[in-house]
């Protein structure tokens, strides 16, 4: 993934003057030794304000872009909070648990110091990340740092992300339309363009000398059993168009995502559906959302940052027929029928996430745009197949009509069950999905698109959204915890 930041963590220990500095340093070294990965162990222990400058200069000189401030003892309240004030990147705070054996000279009181640290962060209006329980041994702290890395990756990515859009939202797709001001509040840049801009650029790539090589790459990926090879020149031309646009329009940003118009005029003017190209770019870490879904693209990008792997964007689409449930799910999986559903999109899911990836055509569009043709032409270009079984996290960060941000997170799985249908599609199961559907998705008026990460990453997503100040973070509640508006008599 070359479209997300590479996080280099550093750790700086702090020490209050009336406590042994050696205690904080010894405990910091133990964390560095316990950490499984690259963690820069800053040699400057911060006791005074003068030490702050030395420590910041040292970690910057060593390429650190995310920082752990470690209270190895009680800690100096002003200098330790100034570290976050002057470090240009995500900062977490953790504190040492006792247990070195000596409860006289070896007692650090960091449990107490963390309280004063949080108070001083508030006084200075400094935003810092504090884990759910921020006190621990060396191995505990090492685990906390590892769990902070995905959050830090997303925070660094958002501050240098540009979302590029082409075209207005399709008619009657108000669900994909949301004010963009919340994106600027997050530090995300937005560039909105017309479909005509994209068409002009696409036509300018008609004789691009790179097209044959890219066609060969696509053909190798799709294999010999591909009845739609004739559309590959157009798809290769389009992929080069998007990649060149991204490079030429990054501006001051390092990372890009796309939210593009993909129907209905797209097919008649470009001569294909863009789904396969969208799937290829998303697999490389450049999400391309359908139907100009800007917050869908944002959610996909967050998922890529948090997991370091490819994601997808799907419609929360249709219920699972009882016949399929009875035949393939009941007695095999511990889910009720109403806890299952199908996630679908035309063909945008990366091939690596599909059981039998193959190029197809958009059946729904063919009915409308070329119903008389026996063989599809302008509706070719989907990446189709059933989504492979795995753990998943369905989530979305959404801007509301009033310009606020809200989010939902639901962990579940894709079942190893045949869809008997078309497109990029999978049979999903989420515990208490029926209640989540009614009292989160419907009640809170979320659109039909949801981002899908192919692992359980709810903990990192919740930490990220909470850090970003999202007040409304919904999740699939267990039966024992009713939703505010849930009918208690059901």
Residue pairs with C-beta under 8 A, 6 or more apart in sequence:
1 284
1 285
1 304
1 308
1 309
2 284
2 285
3 255
3 256
3 284
3 285
3 286
3 304
4 153
4 157
4 255
4 285
4 301
4 304
4 305
4 308
5 65
5 153
5 156
5 157
5 160
5 254
5 255
5 305
7 65
7 66
7 149
7 152
7 153
7 156
8 38
8 40
8 63
8 64
8 65
8 66
9 37
9 38
9 39
9 40
9 64
9 66
9 67
9 68
9 145
9 148
9 149
9 152
10 39
10 40
10 41
10 42
10 59
10 62
10 64
10 66
10 67
10 68
11 28
11 31
11 32
11 39
11 40
11 41
11 42
11 67
11 68
11 69
11 70
11 145
12 42
12 44
12 45
12 46
12 55
12 59
12 67
12 68
12 69
12 70
12 83
13 24
13 25
13 27
13 28
13 42
13 45
13 46
13 70
13 71
13 72
14 24
14 45
14 46
14 47
14 69
14 70
14 71
14 72
14 75
14 76
14 79
14 80
14 83
15 21
15 23
15 24
15 25
15 45
15 46
15 47
15 72
15 73
15 75
15 76
16 47
16 73
16 74
16 75
16 76
16 113
17 47
17 48
17 76
18 74
19 73
19 74
19 108
19 109
20 73
20 105
21 45
21 47
23 72
23 73
23 100
23 105
23 106
23 108
24 45
24 70
24 71
24 72
24 73
24 96
24 108
25 45
25 72
26 72
26 100
27 70
27 72
27 96
27 100
27 108
27 138
28 41
28 45
28 70
28 72
29 41
30 138
31 39
31 70
31 138
31 141
31 142
31 145
32 39
32 41
33 138
34 138
34 139
34 141
34 142
35 142
35 145
35 146
36 142
36 146
37 146
37 149
39 68
39 142
39 145
40 59
40 62
40 63
40 64
42 55
42 58
42 59
42 62
42 64
43 58
44 51
44 54
44 55
44 58
45 51
45 72
46 52
46 55
46 76
46 79
46 80
46 83
47 76
47 79
48 76
48 79
49 78
49 79
49 82
51 79
52 79
52 82
52 83
52 86
53 86
55 83
56 83
56 86
56 87
59 67
59 87
64 89
65 89
65 152
65 156
66 89
66 90
66 91
66 92
66 148
66 149
66 152
66 156
67 83
67 84
67 87
67 89
67 90
67 91
67 92
68 91
68 92
68 93
68 94
68 141
68 145
68 148
69 80
69 83
69 84
69 91
69 92
69 93
69 94
69 128
70 94
70 95
70 96
70 141
71 80
71 93
71 94
71 95
71 96
71 108
71 110
71 113
71 114
71 117
72 96
72 108
72 110
73 96
73 108
73 109
73 110
73 113
74 108
74 109
74 110
74 112
74 113
74 116
75 95
75 110
75 113
75 114
75 116
75 117
77 113
77 116
77 117
77 119
77 120
78 120
80 93
80 117
80 120
81 117
81 120
81 121
81 123
81 124
81 126
82 124
83 91
84 91
84 93
84 121
84 126
84 127
84 128
85 124
85 126
89 152
89 156
90 129
90 148
90 151
90 152
90 155
90 156
91 128
91 129
92 128
92 129
92 130
92 131
92 144
92 145
92 148
92 152
93 114
93 117
93 118
93 121
93 128
93 129
93 130
93 134
94 130
94 131
94 134
94 135
94 136
94 141
94 144
94 145
95 110
95 111
95 113
95 114
95 117
95 134
95 135
95 136
96 108
96 110
96 135
96 136
96 137
96 141
97 110
97 111
97 135
97 136
97 137
97 140
98 106
98 107
98 108
98 111
99 137
100 106
110 135
111 135
114 130
114 134
114 135
118 130
121 128
127 467
129 148
129 151
129 152
129 463
129 467
131 144
131 147
131 148
131 463
134 144
136 143
136 144
147 459
147 460
147 463
148 463
150 305
150 306
150 307
150 308
150 457
150 460
150 464
151 306
151 460
151 463
151 464
151 467
153 305
153 306
153 308
154 302
154 305
154 306
154 460
154 464
155 464
155 467
157 255
157 301
157 302
157 305
158 186
158 187
158 188
158 301
158 302
158 305
159 187
160 253
160 254
160 255
161 187
161 188
161 189
161 253
161 255
161 256
161 257
161 298
161 301
162 188
162 189
162 190
162 191
162 249
162 250
162 251
162 253
162 255
162 256
162 257
163 183
163 188
163 189
163 190
163 191
163 256
163 257
163 258
163 259
163 294
163 297
163 298
163 301
164 191
164 193
164 245
164 246
164 249
164 256
164 257
164 258
164 259
165 190
165 191
165 192
165 193
165 258
165 259
165 260
165 292
165 294
166 193
166 194
166 195
166 197
166 198
166 258
166 259
166 260
166 261
166 292
167 193
167 194
167 195
167 198
167 260
167 261
167 292
168 261
168 292
169 176
169 177
169 261
169 291
169 292
169 293
170 176
170 261
170 263
170 264
170 291
170 292
173 291
175 447
175 448
175 449
176 291
176 292
176 293
176 294
176 296
176 447
176 449
178 294
178 295
178 398
178 399
178 400
178 401
179 399
179 400
179 401
179 403
180 190
180 294
180 399
181 399
181 403
182 399
182 403
182 404
182 405
183 189
183 190
183 294
183 298
183 399
184 190
185 405
186 405
186 468
188 298
189 251
189 252
189 253
190 294
191 249
191 251
195 261
195 265
195 266
195 269
198 241
198 245
198 260
199 269
199 270
201 241
201 244
201 245
202 237
202 238
202 241
202 270
205 211
205 237
205 240
205 241
205 244
206 237
208 237
208 240
210 236
210 240
211 233
211 236
211 237
211 240
214 236
214 239
214 240
215 232
215 233
215 236
218 232
218 235
218 236
218 276
218 280
219 226
219 229
219 232
221 351
222 229
222 358
222 359
225 358
226 358
226 359
227 359
228 359
228 360
228 361
228 376
228 380
228 381
230 380
231 271
231 272
231 359
231 380
231 381
234 270
234 271
234 272
234 381
235 272
235 274
235 276
235 277
235 381
238 270
238 272
238 274
238 277
239 277
239 280
239 281
242 258
242 277
242 281
242 288
243 281
246 256
246 258
246 286
249 256
250 256
255 301
256 286
257 286
257 287
257 288
257 289
257 297
257 298
257 300
257 301
258 278
258 281
258 286
258 287
258 288
258 289
258 297
259 288
259 289
259 292
259 293
259 294
259 296
259 297
260 274
260 278
260 288
260 289
260 290
260 292
261 291
261 292
262 273
262 274
262 275
262 278
262 290
262 291
262 346
263 273
263 291
263 362
263 365
264 365
264 368
264 369
266 273
266 274
267 273
267 362
267 365
267 369
267 378
267 379
268 369
268 378
270 378
271 377
271 378
272 378
272 379
272 380
272 381
273 346
273 347
273 361
273 362
273 365
273 378
273 379
273 380
273 381
273 382
274 288
274 381
275 290
275 345
275 346
275 347
275 348
275 362
275 381
275 382
275 383
275 424
276 347
276 359
276 381
276 382
276 383
277 288
277 381
278 288
278 290
278 348
279 312
279 347
279 348
279 349
279 350
279 351
279 383
279 424
280 350
280 351
281 287
281 288
282 288
282 300
282 310
282 311
282 312
282 348
282 349
282 350
283 310
283 350
283 351
283 352
285 304
285 310
287 297
287 300
287 301
287 304
287 311
287 313
288 297
288 348
289 296
289 297
289 300
289 313
289 449
290 296
290 313
290 345
290 346
290 348
290 449
291 449
293 313
293 447
293 449
295 396
295 397
295 398
295 399
296 313
296 396
296 447
296 449
296 451
297 313
298 397
299 313
299 395
299 396
299 397
299 398
299 450
299 451
300 311
300 312
300 313
300 451
302 397
302 451
302 461
302 464
303 311
303 393
303 395
303 451
303 452
303 453
303 457
304 310
304 311
306 453
306 457
306 460
306 461
306 464
307 453
307 454
307 455
307 457
309 453
309 454
309 455
310 350
310 352
310 353
310 454
311 451
311 452
311 453
311 454
312 345
312 348
312 349
312 350
312 353
312 387
312 424
312 451
312 452
313 345
313 348
313 449
313 450
313 451
313 452
314 343
314 344
314 345
314 349
314 424
314 426
314 449
314 450
314 452
315 343
315 344
315 345
315 448
315 449
315 450
316 341
316 343
316 394
316 437
316 441
316 448
316 449
316 450
317 341
317 342
317 343
317 344
317 425
317 448
318 341
318 342
318 344
319 340
319 341
319 342
320 329
320 337
320 340
320 341
320 342
320 427
322 337
324 417
324 420
324 427
325 337
325 340
328 415
328 417
328 418
329 335
329 337
329 340
329 415
329 417
329 427
329 429
330 337
333 415
333 429
335 415
335 429
335 431
336 434
338 433
338 434
339 429
339 430
339 431
339 432
339 433
339 434
340 415
340 427
340 428
340 429
340 433
341 427
341 428
341 430
341 433
341 437
342 419
342 421
342 425
342 426
342 427
342 428
343 387
343 394
343 425
343 426
343 428
343 450
343 452
344 421
344 423
344 424
344 425
344 426
345 423
345 424
345 425
346 362
346 364
346 365
346 382
346 423
346 424
347 360
347 362
347 381
347 382
347 383
347 384
347 423
347 424
348 383
348 424
349 383
349 385
349 387
349 424
350 383
351 357
351 383
351 385
353 387
353 388
353 454
354 383
354 384
354 385
354 386
354 387
354 388
354 424
355 385
355 386
355 387
355 388
356 385
356 386
357 383
357 384
357 385
358 383
358 384
358 385
359 380
359 381
359 382
359 383
359 384
360 380
360 382
360 383
360 384
360 422
360 423
361 376
361 379
361 380
361 381
361 382
362 376
362 379
362 381
362 382
363 379
363 422
363 423
365 379
366 373
366 376
366 379
369 378
369 379
370 376
370 377
370 378
370 379
382 423
382 424
383 424
384 422
384 423
384 424
385 424
386 418
386 419
386 425
386 426
386 427
387 414
387 424
387 425
387 426
388 414
388 416
388 426
389 413
389 414
389 415
389 416
390 413
390 414
390 454
390 455
391 411
391 412
391 413
391 454
391 455
391 456
392 411
392 412
392 413
392 414
392 428
392 452
392 453
392 454
392 455
392 456
393 409
393 410
393 411
393 412
393 452
393 453
393 455
393 456
393 457
393 458
393 461
394 408
394 409
394 410
394 411
394 412
394 428
394 430
394 450
394 451
394 452
395 407
395 408
395 409
395 410
395 450
395 451
395 453
395 458
395 461
396 407
396 408
396 446
396 447
396 449
396 450
396 451
397 405
397 406
397 407
397 465
397 470
398 405
398 406
398 407
398 446
398 447
399 405
400 406
404 471
405 468
405 469
405 470
406 444
406 470
406 471
406 472
406 473
406 474
407 461
407 465
407 470
407 472
407 473
407 474
408 440
408 441
408 444
408 446
408 473
408 474
408 475
409 458
409 461
409 462
409 465
409 473
409 474
409 475
410 430
410 433
410 436
410 458
410 475
410 476
411 430
411 456
411 458
411 476
412 428
412 429
412 430
412 431
412 433
412 476
413 428
413 429
414 426
414 427
414 428
414 454
415 426
415 427
415 428
415 429
417 427
419 425
419 426
419 427
430 436
430 476
431 476
431 478
432 476
432 477
432 478
432 479
433 476
435 476
435 477
435 479
435 483
435 486
436 474
436 475
436 476
436 477
438 486
439 483
439 484
439 485
439 486
440 446
440 474
440 475
440 476
440 483
443 483
443 485
444 472
444 474
458 475
462 473
462 475
465 473
466 473
477 483
482 488
